[in-house]
Amino acid sequence: MTRKRRIPPSPLPQRDGVDPVRVRLPPEDSWATVREYLVDRLSGAGDGVVEQMMDDGLFVGVDGESVAGLAYEPGMFVWFHRELPVEVPVPFAVDVVYRDEHIVVADKPHFLATTPRGSHVVETALARLRRELGIPELGAAHRLDRLTAGLVLFTVRPGERGAYQALFREKQVRKEYEAVASYDPGLVLPTTVRSRILKERGVMAAQQVPGEVNAVSRVELEEERADGLARYRLVPSTGQTHQLRVHMNALGVPILGDPLYPVVNDPVPDGDFRRPLQLVARALEFTDPVTGAEHRFRSGRVLEAWSSYGEWATAR
């Protein structure tokens, strides 16, 4: 049996809470030099960009030295810092609900991505918490949609991350959400929605399609108001992309502020923090796989359409 090669630690430090990019050279040796491979692999960076970075010594090997003049070596690791995109700061704090030597539980605001992805890199909960708490090894055990607020679990020690990620993978975390949507007196609640959800790469909205069920959500009515709004308690037992948003839309009560369901609108532009999606990950409950402690956490985020609908609806 071939032993898996251990990934060496990065010779480059983080920048603004963001890890350097790691590239492993593939086993085939179709390239004579590391330079040739990286120019080929990273061609999307633009004409001459990779060559200039090479000349500036910005690609390094495990020893921290430039790989610009090295011959190609299958399996070699190379690190570099990518140029970070210009990001509009999200003007809301990430609140720490709980912290110990193993985990950090954060209450994420709307509009802030959980982890670096696409055009959201520095302005993410993970990068912020690494900087603010001084924990460069901090990692996310799961993710929450950028437009959804609420509780996210992070791990402090890289060696323990897998144990916490397994809790979510094996459905051992009880998650509870809260949403504001219109009230439909004809909708019989509580109910459990079961469907198959498909999210295609490059397509903004997910779809319900025929086939084996992969998404299950319990929907309960918590409170209704005379103005036609209602507060709902949502308890998913699976974790498909946009699952709760899709299921609420399927019931005929799409979540207020949703730019995708029932109609796909233009993406919310960066810097537009009006009318956030009225969905919050309200509670997390699990048995700590490392300490055995029983944890239950609640988000303090307020859904503005419920507390002050007029201000939320007319925000400019």
C-alpha positions in Angstrom: 0.0 0.0 0.0 1.3 3.4 -0.9 1.5 5.7 2.0 -0.1 9.2 1.6 2.5 11.8 1.6 2.3 14.1 4.6 1.6 17.8 3.8 4.4 19.9 5.2 3.6 23.1 7.1 3.5 26.3 5.0 6.8 28.3 4.9 4.7 31.4 4.4 2.7 33.2 7.1 -0.9 34.2 6.7 -1.8 37.6 5.4 -4.8 39.3 6.9 -6.0 36.0 8.3 -5.8 34.3 4.9 -3.7 31.2 4.2 -1.2 31.2 1.3 -2.2 29.1 -1.7 -0.7 25.6 -1.8 0.0 23.8 -5.0 1.2 20.2 -5.4 2.8 19.3 -8.6 1.1 16.3 -10.2 2.8 12.9 -10.7 3.1 13.3 -14.5 6.3 15.0 -15.6 5.1 16.8 -18.8 6.9 19.9 -17.8 10.7 20.5 -17.6 10.6 23.1 -14.9 8.4 24.3 -12.0 8.1 27.6 -13.8 6.6 26.0 -16.9 4.1 24.1 -14.9 2.9 27.1 -12.9 2.6 29.3 -15.9 0.5 26.6 -17.5 -1.6 25.8 -14.4 -2.2 29.5 -13.4 -2.8 30.8 -16.9 -6.0 32.5 -15.8 -4.0 35.0 -13.7 -3.3 37.0 -16.9 -0.5 37.5 -19.4 2.8 37.7 -17.7 1.5 37.7 -14.2 2.9 34.4 -13.1 6.2 35.0 -14.9 6.6 38.3 -13.0 5.7 36.6 -9.7 8.4 34.0 -10.4 11.0 36.6 -11.2 10.0 38.4 -7.9 10.6 35.1 -5.9 7.0 34.9 -4.8 6.6 31.2 -5.4 8.5 29.2 -2.7 9.1 25.6 -1.8 9.0 23.9 1.6 12.3 25.6 2.7 10.8 29.1 1.9 13.2 29.6 -1.0 12.2 30.6 -4.5 11.4 27.7 -6.9 11.9 29.9 -10.0 15.0 28.0 -11.2 14.1 24.5 -10.1 13.5 21.5 -12.4 10.1 19.9 -12.3 9.7 17.4 -9.4 6.4 15.3 -9.2 4.7 15.7 -5.9 6.6 18.9 -4.9 4.7 21.4 -2.8 4.7 25.1 -3.8 3.2 28.1 -1.9 2.4 31.6 -2.8 0.1 34.5 -1.8 -2.5 35.4 -4.3 -3.3 39.0 -4.9 -6.4 39.7 -2.8 -9.5 41.2 -4.3 -10.6 44.7 -3.3 -13.5 44.1 -0.9 -16.2 46.3 0.6 -16.0 46.0 4.4 -19.0 44.4 6.0 -19.9 46.9 8.7 -21.2 44.4 11.3 -19.3 42.7 14.0 -18.7 38.9 14.4 -19.8 38.2 18.0 -18.0 35.4 19.9 -20.7 33.4 21.8 -18.3 30.9 23.3 -14.6 30.1 23.3 -12.4 27.4 24.9 -9.2 25.7 24.0 -10.9 23.5 21.4 -13.7 25.6 19.8 -15.0 29.0 19.1 -18.7 29.6 18.4 -19.4 32.8 16.6 -22.6 34.7 15.8 -22.1 35.8 12.2 -23.8 38.8 10.7 -25.7 38.9 7.4 -23.6 39.6 4.3 -20.4 38.1 5.7 -19.1 34.9 4.2 -18.0 32.1 6.5 -14.7 31.2 4.8 -12.7 32.7 1.9 -14.3 31.9 -1.4 -14.4 33.7 -4.8 -14.4 37.5 -4.3 -14.9 37.3 -0.5 -11.6 36.5 1.1 -10.5 39.0 3.8 -14.1 40.0 4.6 -15.0 36.6 6.0 -15.8 35.4 9.5 -12.8 33.0 9.5 -10.3 35.6 8.4 -11.7 38.2 10.8 -11.7 35.8 13.8 -8.1 34.7 13.1 -7.0 38.3 13.2 -9.2 39.4 16.1 -8.6 36.4 18.4 -5.0 35.8 17.3 -5.6 32.2 16.4 -4.0 31.6 13.0 -4.9 27.9 13.1 -8.6 28.6 13.5 -10.7 26.6 11.0 -14.4 26.3 10.2 -16.2 23.0 11.1 -19.1 23.9 8.7 -20.3 26.8 6.6 -23.3 29.2 6.7 -24.5 31.0 3.6 -23.1 34.5 3.2 -26.6 36.0 3.3 -27.7 34.0 6.4 -26.8 35.2 9.9 -26.2 33.2 13.0 -24.1 30.6 14.7 -21.0 29.0 13.2 -18.7 26.5 14.9 -14.9 27.0 14.5 -12.1 24.7 15.7 -8.9 25.9 17.4 -6.7 22.9 16.9 -6.2 21.5 13.4 -5.8 18.0 14.6 -9.3 18.1 16.2 -11.1 19.7 13.2 -12.0 16.3 11.7 -13.9 15.2 14.8 -16.1 18.3 14.8 -16.6 18.2 11.1 -17.8 14.6 11.5 -20.6 15.8 13.8 -22.2 17.7 10.9 -21.4 15.0 8.4 -23.0 12.3 10.6 -26.0 14.5 11.5 -25.1 14.7 15.2 -25.6 18.4 15.5 -29.1 19.8 16.1 -29.6 23.0 14.2 -32.5 25.4 14.6 -33.2 28.4 12.4 -35.6 31.3 12.5 -37.2 33.0 9.5 -39.7 35.8 8.8 -42.0 35.4 5.9 -45.6 36.1 5.0 -48.4 34.3 6.9 -50.6 31.9 5.0 -53.7 30.8 7.1 -54.2 27.9 4.7 -50.8 26.4 5.3 -51.1 23.6 7.8 -48.2 23.6 10.3 -46.1 22.1 11.6 -45.1 20.1 8.6 -42.0 18.3 7.3 -40.8 19.0 3.8 -39.0 16.2 2.0 -37.6 16.6 -1.5 -34.5 16.3 -3.7 -32.6 19.5 -4.1 -30.0 20.0 -6.9 -27.6 22.9 -6.9 -25.6 23.1 -10.2 -22.2 24.8 -10.3 -22.5 28.2 -11.8 -26.3 28.4 -11.4 -27.3 30.8 -8.6 -30.6 29.1 -7.5 -31.0 25.5 -6.4 -33.9 23.4 -7.7 -36.2 20.7 -6.5 -36.0 17.7 -8.9 -37.5 14.3 -9.0 -35.5 11.5 -7.3 -34.4 10.2 -4.0 -35.0 12.6 -1.1 -31.8 14.3 0.1 -33.3 17.3 1.9 -35.6 17.2 4.9 -36.8 20.3 6.9 -39.4 20.6 9.7 -41.3 23.9 9.5 -43.2 25.3 12.5 -45.2 28.5 13.0 -43.9 30.4 16.0 -46.0 33.6 15.8 -48.3 35.4 13.5 -49.2 39.1 13.3 -52.1 41.1 12.0 -49.9 42.7 9.4 -49.6 39.4 7.5 -46.1 38.5 8.7 -45.1 35.4 10.6 -42.1 34.0 12.4 -41.1 30.4 11.6 -39.0 27.9 13.4 -37.0 25.7 10.9 -35.3 22.5 11.9 -33.3 20.9 9.1 -32.1 17.3 9.4 -30.0 17.5 6.2 -27.8 20.3 4.9 -28.3 20.9 1.2 -27.3 24.3 -0.3 -30.2 26.8 0.2 -32.3 24.0 1.6 -34.5 26.1 4.0 -34.9 28.9 1.4 -36.0 26.3 -1.2 -38.4 24.6 1.1 -40.0 27.8 2.4 -40.5 28.9 -1.2 -42.0 25.5 -2.0 -44.6 26.0 0.8 -45.6 29.4 -0.8 -44.0 31.5 2.0 -40.6 32.6 0.7 -38.3 34.1 3.3 -38.3 37.9 3.2 -35.3 39.5 1.5 -34.4 36.4 -0.5 -32.9 37.5 -3.8 -33.3 34.0 -5.4 -36.6 32.5 -4.4 -39.1 32.7 -5.8 -37.5 34.9 -8.5 -33.9 35.1 -9.3 -32.9 38.8 -9.1 -29.6 40.4 -9.9 -27.0 39.5 -7.3 -27.0 41.8 -4.2 -24.1 44.2 -5.0 -21.2 44.4 -2.5 -21.8 47.3 -0.2 -25.6 47.1 -0.4 -26.5 46.0 3.2 -30.2 46.9 2.9 -33.0 44.4 3.6 -30.9 41.4 4.7 -32.3 37.9 4.2 -34.6 37.3 7.2 -33.0 34.0 8.2 -30.8 33.3 11.2 -29.2 30.1 12.4 -30.7 30.5 15.9 -29.4 27.4 17.8 -26.7 24.8 17.8 -26.8 21.8 20.1 -24.2 18.9 20.2 -22.1 16.7 22.4 -18.5 17.8 22.2 -16.5 15.0 20.6 -13.3 16.0 22.4 -14.4 17.0 25.9 -17.8 15.2 26.1 -19.5 18.4 27.2 -23.1 19.0 26.2 -23.3 22.3 24.3 -26.3 24.4 23.4 -25.8 27.9 21.9 -28.2 30.6 20.8 -27.8 33.5 18.4 -28.6 37.0 19.6 -29.2 38.3 16.1 -32.5 40.2 15.6 -34.5 39.7 12.4 -35.3 43.3 11.5 -38.4 42.6 9.5 -40.0 41.3 12.6 -38.7 43.9 15.1 -39.2 47.0 12.8 -40.7 46.0 9.4 -41.2 49.5 8.2 -37.5 50.4 8.6 -36.4 47.1 7.0 -38.7 47.5 4.0 -37.8 51.1 3.3 -34.1 50.9 4.0 -31.9 52.9 1.6 
